[in-house]
């Protein structure tokens, strides 16, 4: 049976590698976005505002061949705060309302969530978090979206599933909201200014146990979860399968950029970096980098959110392993490999 994937939010961080893997595996892929990119290649793109039910129905009316929905859309990222429940729930509902009546072969709907499901954005939580852990006090739009899927699936021929990655790491030069490029830019600035690469967060974050999710591993897991019978109507944590501490990784990052590793020094990077554009342009000229602003490479509020978490962030992946998915990635090596790609692309020195 041929498979056609509809990817809602196809230009987002969790969709880029998914698109590539699905196409390489022979799937037909339809991307949905408010602002489709140019040069789409093998990917068919549809422009749609998923916040608008009428526009969504109109835009998706030809998607009758869809067999799998991969829902990766988001109304707007909120770094640590409450994100809109009505908007995020409405976007998923509008997508289902548009596709369900017209796609007779719809077999599966996959939803991407994250560690915020467990309240990772609110403070310390029981670790390692398990998929069946109690929910925290709402609001949390992940809960509403999952409840919608469960309710809509009753009596239907299609199944649902959920993946819960942590921070997604990738080589994504089109996206500044990426801890790889943001840390790389911070390290480059420190090297240019001749100062140690201080860890821009509290000692608690520096020493805490963390996890990461490589974008390609996540994409492979999403496809597995969406197609394996054992995963139907279930949620799964998805991470690299190992753990790390910034305490161990930070000296390696400093050494990569030729700087001594500093000490934990809580900084508000969004404020500290506000005047560093001239320094960045000096780095660009000195190293022959791609001409672009510091803002195009680094998202400081995103880094401030990640480095403020002075507690362990661990979600268990036993359930996914038992279902049959056993891919792993060495997180420290992943970080350095992605930095090398940014260097080769002349985005970082």
N, C-alpha and C positions, 0 to 999 in steps of 0.2 A: 504494500500500500504506500503510495506517495504521501509525503508529509509536507505540510505547509505551516510555517510558523508565523504568527503575527507577534511582533515585538513592540509593545507599548513603551515609549521612552527609549527608542533605539539609539539615541545619541548620548545616552548617559554612561556613567562609569561601569555599570554592571552589564551593559549590553554589547560593548565594542567587541570583545573576544567571543561572546556568544554568537554574534552575527557571523564572524569568520569561521568558527567551528561548524555551525549549521550548514553554511554554504559549502564548505569543504566536504561535508558528509552527504551532500546531495539533496538537502532540503531546499524547498522554495521558501524564501524569506521575504516578508513584508514588514518594513519598518514604519512606525508611526511616530511623528514628532511635530511639535508646533513650528519648528524651524528646521526643515530637512536640509542637509548639506548639499553642496554641488558635487559633481563627480561621484555618483552613487555606485558605479561599477555594477556588480551582479545583484546588488540589493535593490528591490523595488521599494520606493519610499512614498508614503502618503502624508500629506500635510493635514493635521487635524488638531483642534483644540479640545482635548479630552475633558476640559472643564465645562464645555458647552455640549449638552446632550444632542441638540439638533445638528450641530456641526459634526459631531462624532458619528451620528447615524448616517448623515449624508456622505461623509468622507469614506466610511467603511462599507458602503452598500454593495460594493463589488467583491468583497472578501468572502465569497461563498465557499472557497476551497480550504479555508483555514481548518487545520486539525489540532493545532496547539497554540495556545496563547501564553506568551512569556510576558508577564506584567512587571516591568521594571520602572514604571513611571513614578514621578513625584511632583507634587504641586510646587514645593519650594523647600530647599534644604534649610533646616534650622539647627545651628550649631549649639546643641545642648539645651535648647528650649523646647516648648511644646509646639508641635507642628499641626497645621490645620486638619482637624478630623473631617469637617464637611467637604473640603476641597479634595482631599486624598481619597475619601470614600466615594465621592461623586465621580471622580475620574475612573475608578475601577468599575463602578456601577454602569456608567455610560458606555464603557467598552463592552461589558457583558451584554447590555441591552442592545447594542448594535450588532454583535456577532451571533449570539445565541439563536435568534429567529431565522437567520439566513444561512448558517453553516451546519448542514446536516451531519457532517462527519467530524464535528468538534469532539475531540477525545480527551483533552486535558487542558487545565488552566494552572499555570505555575506562577506563584507570587513570590517576589523577593522582599524580604524584611531585613532585619539586622539585629545587632546586640541590644539596641534600644528596646527591643521586645522585653528584655529582662530588667530594664531600668538602668542600663549602663550609663546613660546620660544624666541620671539623677544622683548617683553616688554609689558607694559600695553595695554589692549584691551577692547572694550566695553563689559560690563558685566551686567546681565547674557547673555552670548553668545547664540544666537539662530542658529538653523541649517541652516537658509536661510540668515545669515549675509554675507555681501560682503567679498570676498576673499582679502587677502593682496597681496602685490607685490610678484610674484614668484621669485625664485623657491620654490615649495612645492610639494613633490611627491604625497601627498594625492590628490591634485587637478588632477594631470595627471592620477592617478589610477582611480579615480571616473569618470573622463571624458571617460576613456577607457571602463569602465563598461557600462555607459550610451550608448555609441556608439555601443558596441557589442550587447547590449540587443535588440536594435530595430529590430522588425520583428521576434524575437525569442520566444520560448515557455517558457523560464525561466525568472525569475525576479531577481532583485538585491536589496541589502539593505546595509546600512552602520551603524556601531555603533562607537560612539566617546566617549570612556572612558577618564578619567584623569589618573593620576598615579595609577597603579594597585597594590593593597596590598594583600599579601597572605603569608601563611606559605610555603616557597619554599626553603628548605635547600640545594637544588642542584644549587641555583642561588644566587650569591652575589649581583647582581644588583637588590636590593630589599631594600626599605627604612626601612622596619621593622627590618631586621637583621643588617642593617648598623647603624641605631640609637641605637639598642641594644648593638652592639659592642662598639660604642662610649661611651655609658653610663657605660658599664662595665669597660672600661679603666679609665674613670673619677673616678669611685668608687674605683678602685684598687689604683689609684694614690692619693686618698684623696682630690680631688678638686671638686668644685661645677660643676654641669652639665650646663655649659654655652650653650646658643643657638648659634649654629655656623653660624649665618647669620645676616644680618642687622636688625635694629629695624623695618623697613618697612615690612619685611617678617614675623617677629615675630607677628606683629599686624594685618596683612592682613587677609582677609577672604579667606579660602581655601576650597577645596573639595577633595574627594577621591573616588576610585572605588574598592570595594571588589571583588576579583577574582571570587568567587562563584556567587555573584549577577550579575557580568558581563556575566558569562557563561549562567545563566538563561535568561538574557535579549537577548543574541545573539540567543539562540534557539527560544525564543518568536518572535523576529523580523524576523527571517528567515522562520518562519512557519505561521505567522499571515497574512491573506490577506490584512488587513488594513496597513501593513508595507511595502508592495511591492513597490519597486522603490523609497524608501525614506531613509533619513539619520536621526539618532537619537543620541542625547547625552545620555550617560549612566553614572550616578554617584550614590553614596549611597543614595541620596535624602535629605541629610542634609548638613550643612556647619560647619566648625570649624576654630578656630584660634589656632596657636601654643601657644599663650599667655595662653590659658586655658589648653591645653593638656600637655605642657612641664613640669609643676610641677608634674603632675601625672606620667609621664615617669621617672622623677628623683626619685620620691618616690618609684617607683617600684624597682629600683636598689639601694635604700638606700642612695641616694645622695641628698644634698640640690640643689634646682634649682638655677642656676646662672642667668646671665643677657645676653642679646644679645651681642655677641662679634663676629663680622665677622671674620671667619677663613677660610683658604684654607685647608680643611681637607686632601686633597690629599698630601699636603706638611707636615702638622702637624702630620699626622699619619705615615709618611714614616719610622720613627725610632721606632715604637711602637710594632714591632713583639716580642721582648723579654718580654715586659710587657704582651702581649696577651698570650704567652706561659706560663707565670707565673699564669695567671688566669686559663688557661686550666688545669694546674697541681693542683692548689689549689682546684678547684671545680669539678675535675674529669670529665671535658668536653670531647667531642669527639675530638681526636687529629687531628687538621687541622690548616692551616695557617690563619692569620687574613685576608689575601686577599681572602680566600675562603668564608668568612662570610660577609665582608663589601666591598662595591664599593664606594670609597670616591669621585671620580669625579661625580658620579650620585647624591650623596648627595649634593655636592657643587652646582650642577645645580639647584636642587630643592630648596635649602635654599637661593639661590641668588635672587629668584623671589620676589622682594619687592613691590608687587602689588597684588590686588585681582585676584584670578583665579576661576571664576564661570561660569559654563555652565548650562543653563536652561534645565529642564527635563519635562516641561509641555507637549511637543509633545508626548513623550513616554507614559506619564500617560494617555493622551487622547486616545492613541491607545490601552490601556488596561493593561499595565505592571505597577504594583504598589508596587513592592518589595522595601523595604527600609532597611538600615543598619545604626546603631548608630556608627559613625566613631571613636569616642573616645573609646568605648567599643571594637570595632573591633581591634584597634591597640593593646590594652592590651591583648585581647584574642589571637592574633597571637603571641605576645611576650611570653605568657604562653606556647604556643605550642613549641616554640624554647627552652624554659627552660626545658620543659618535655622531649624534645629530646636530652637534654644535649649538646646543641649547644651554648646557652647563659647561664650565671650563674643566 
